[in-house]
Amino acid sequence: MSRFDIIVLIGVVCVGIIWYITNNPLVALVMSVLIYTVAFLPTFIKTWKHPYTESWPFYGCDVTAAIVSLVAL
């Protein structure tokens, strides 16, 4: 795991703790979307530089996840 991966993992754990403490699912959802966006940046940069290294199912899953997140808001 890289240093960035550990930071993202800590962020995800913090989101869970904040959700447990505040008992507010909207806050947890917004924070989760922010963490997901930050965690996706290295993949986006790699894909931008080397577009043919990622498979089409990856793009399909990512688009589906983004749509489900938006619908949940």
Protein Blocks (a to p, Z undefined) as FASTA:
>chain_A
ZZklmmmmmmmmmmmmmmmmnopaklmmmmmmmmmmmmmmmmmmmmmmmmmlpcfklmmm
mmmmmmmmmmmZZ
